[in-house]
Amino acid sequence: MHLSFPKFRTSLAAGLVALMGFGAPMEAFAVTNFNQVGKHLLIMLRNFHFKKRKFDVSFSQELLNSYVNYLDANKLYFLQSDIDRFQRKYAGDILVQILNSEGVDAANEIHSVFVQRVKERNAKIIEILKNDDFEFNSDSAIQISRKDAAWPANTEEADQLWRQRIEESVLEEVLRQIDQKLEKDQVIDPTIAENDKWKELADVDEAREKILNRYKRIGSNVEDTDNEEVADMFFSSIAGMYDPHSDYFSHSEEEQFRTSMMNKLTGIGAILQALDDGTTQIKGIVIGGPADKAGNLALDDKIIAVDSNADGEFIDITYMKIGKVVELIRGDAGTDVRLKIIPSADPTATREIVIERDTVELKDNLATAELIHWKTDAGNRLAIGWISIPSFYKDLSNGTTSLTRDVRVLLKRLTSEGMDGLVIDLRGNGGGSLDEAISLTGLFIPAGPVVQAKSSTGALEVHKSNTRFPMYDGPLSVLTDKTSASASEIIAAALQDYNRALIVGDKSTFGKGTVQNVLPVSRAMPLLADGERAGSLKVTIQKFYRIAGGSTQLDGVVPDVILPSRYDALEIGEDSLAGPLEHDDIAPQDYKTFNSALLNRDLLAKRSHERIAKSQEFQYIKSDISRIKEQMDRNTIAINLRKRLEEKAEMEQMRKTRIVEQKARFEELREFLSNRMEIREITLDNASDEEIPLVTDFSKDKSGMRHSTSDDNDRNENLEYPFGLDPAKRETLFIMSDLIALGQKKELKPVAAQISSTQ
């Protein structure tokens, strides 16, 4: 069982694809009957999903709506007449068609209309880009999000909608060009919008060409969709009707999911991104991976052709879907792949390179630790351990990969160094293995219940830690944010309910209180049916509950000490997703808690609130929250150059004012901390070394990945937080310092009090 984030996808978006390579190169696939797959997928949902739904007319109607919205989420391509036609033809019996093993045929018919609309729209986009004059001086604006908008009533309405969207896209590119032409720290002058002065800094034809290439790629991707990909979209839309975390994994997606859980893969060790010009660009290279060792592939190089076996003909990948490019490049360890590239160092040349594939460990996703020493005025040293956990990873094939095993290694070294307190950092951790969440909790509590899970029948399962004695019993804090979900919420809730740890973070965690299982669809199909590429169903089978009886579903875990966060302004969380399961409570378990007085929750929250009120960084965050909320509530963006330049100038002025203030304050803080702080980094590679390395370069990339910076806007200065201490991390260290001092009942002046004036 696992508790990961849902798979967020869009049929038109081609973003970053992580670290390609799992199995053999793409070959001629066996013919799987996806009509039959759809039938058994639907039956599996009915039988296994927590929410028991009736197969009736309303269900059939929802099936159609879900698929149409999956294809065209922003309601830009289909017309209302298309929707009406789909309703007449499919709404009443698409359910029956699926159960009769004919559902994918209907999905393909609907998708063919979508493809036609995209082709028609692209033809008009080309005409707009070639013939329309863009002056950017109207009072028009477009909606940023159209999820609640109506479908265009007719072609004329769609044309007007798209004309505005294309003009805004060109304007966005013009603004980018203007930004690039300005000197560092040069202030934008909104008056250049008058009398065509802006045309001295921007090339509209170049902007038109870039937007044209973007839609050429979109059109190519939509047209280049096979039966399996249509089935993938259709089945994912069906699973999503049940709850946001149920999903369908195609054959290749299933492999990607298992790789993400294992934190290792087989390939060349690179991150790819599809560009508007049809090429595929290298955006990241794993340090020590095959591409890095070969030394013949560089960041920002562009791949234009692939020879999977390094012995045949190149396949042109221009405008090819990123997933298919990955299929061509991936392969078994020890085999070669030949690539034709355009080197970033010489964009006028092409070059052929060969890379030997190998197993790549994704070290940036593994648990890591830091030992942070604070030095008090009296000369005392306060040592705080900090363990960062990106995900609850585990080898689903019963291999050796285990988060808990890794944390044990880090924890052993931290305790041997005599740490006074420990912080578990779960920010950005979307979940993973349920087993790992339970076993990890057992490192900090004696044997006892950790989480309750209830099935749709009401059957209750209590997951317990069987560890008799905790590995660490000292002061403990858990840092969360709004993206901490699922398994992260289980450990945070359990440690909070036991009064074992102080929870610090955003107003709440994500609010995902459901358990999923991944079931191969082939197991439900007839014995002789070809299920080789039938994929798997990720289905919600249980809801989990705190041992205190409450549910984290929708509500999340509310920290004991709340920190201001920019996430407060965004629609992030279970309650922002479509069709989440409801919140409810069940009876609590019997368990023995720790003494809540030892956590000093009220006093620590009060002290933190006082520091935050004095912290300039947190005041900036609060200001940003208000501004972001206002922008989201407005949900429009102007297609007027003067207005956009004024907005940009205002933002840049605010940014520059902040930078000036931060530079002075950061320098003061950096000097103070240089004399009061020492940080040593502990990884799984160096945890047993005699000497832990002292971290001196706090801006270096320690992720195990070299990333491209070609998209960075270097005209605007970016400051690094002193010693890598962002406001949430710094405040959590202050809180932990207070917690340790209060627990020791000593008159220690925590670092928080000493430097609060320089935050």
Secondary structure as GFF3:
##gff-version 3
##sequence-region A 1 759
A	DSSP	beta_strand	16	17	.	.	.	ID=ss1
A	DSSP	alpha_helix	34	48	.	.	.	ID=ss2
A	DSSP	alpha_helix	57	71	.	.	.	ID=ss3
A	DSSP	alpha_helix	80	86	.	.	.	ID=ss4
A	DSSP	pi_helix	87	91	.	.	.	ID=ss5
A	DSSP	alpha_helix	94	99	.	.	.	ID=ss6
A	DSSP	alpha_helix	103	131	.	.	.	ID=ss7
A	DSSP	beta_strand	137	143	.	.	.	ID=ss8
A	DSSP	alpha_helix	155	181	.	.	.	ID=ss9
A	DSSP	three_ten_helix	190	200	.	.	.	ID=ss10
A	DSSP	alpha_helix	204	223	.	.	.	ID=ss11
A	DSSP	alpha_helix	227	239	.	.	.	ID=ss12
A	DSSP	beta_strand	247	249	.	.	.	ID=ss13
A	DSSP	alpha_helix	251	262	.	.	.	ID=ss14
A	DSSP	beta_strand	264	267	.	.	.	ID=ss15
A	DSSP	beta_strand	270	274	.	.	.	ID=ss16
A	DSSP	beta_strand	280	286	.	.	.	ID=ss17
A	DSSP	alpha_helix	290	294	.	.	.	ID=ss18
A	DSSP	beta_strand	302	307	.	.	.	ID=ss19
A	DSSP	beta_strand	315	316	.	.	.	ID=ss20
A	DSSP	alpha_helix	322	329	.	.	.	ID=ss21
A	DSSP	beta_strand	336	342	.	.	.	ID=ss22
A	DSSP	beta_strand	351	356	.	.	.	ID=ss23
A	DSSP	beta_strand	358	361	.	.	.	ID=ss24
A	DSSP	three_ten_helix	363	365	.	.	.	ID=ss25
A	DSSP	beta_strand	368	375	.	.	.	ID=ss26
A	DSSP	beta_strand	381	388	.	.	.	ID=ss27
A	DSSP	alpha_helix	403	416	.	.	.	ID=ss28
A	DSSP	beta_strand	421	425	.	.	.	ID=ss29
A	DSSP	alpha_helix	434	441	.	.	.	ID=ss30
A	DSSP	beta_strand	448	455	.	.	.	ID=ss31
A	DSSP	beta_strand	460	465	.	.	.	ID=ss32
A	DSSP	beta_strand	476	480	.	.	.	ID=ss33
A	DSSP	alpha_helix	487	497	.	.	.	ID=ss34
A	DSSP	beta_strand	502	505	.	.	.	ID=ss35
A	DSSP	beta_strand	514	520	.	.	.	ID=ss36
A	DSSP	three_ten_helix	521	524	.	.	.	ID=ss37
A	DSSP	beta_strand	536	545	.	.	.	ID=ss38
A	DSSP	beta_strand	561	562	.	.	.	ID=ss39
A	DSSP	three_ten_helix	566	569	.	.	.	ID=ss40
A	DSSP	three_ten_helix	574	576	.	.	.	ID=ss41
A	DSSP	three_ten_helix	596	599	.	.	.	ID=ss42
A	DSSP	alpha_helix	601	614	.	.	.	ID=ss43
A	DSSP	alpha_helix	616	634	.	.	.	ID=ss44
A	DSSP	beta_strand	636	640	.	.	.	ID=ss45
A	DSSP	alpha_helix	641	676	.	.	.	ID=ss46
A	DSSP	beta_strand	677	682	.	.	.	ID=ss47
A	DSSP	beta_strand	705	707	.	.	.	ID=ss48
A	DSSP	three_ten_helix	722	724	.	.	.	ID=ss49
A	DSSP	alpha_helix	727	744	.	.	.	ID=ss50
A	DSSP	alpha_helix	751	755	.	.	.	ID=ss51
A	DSSP	three_ten_helix	756	758	.	.	.	ID=ss52
###
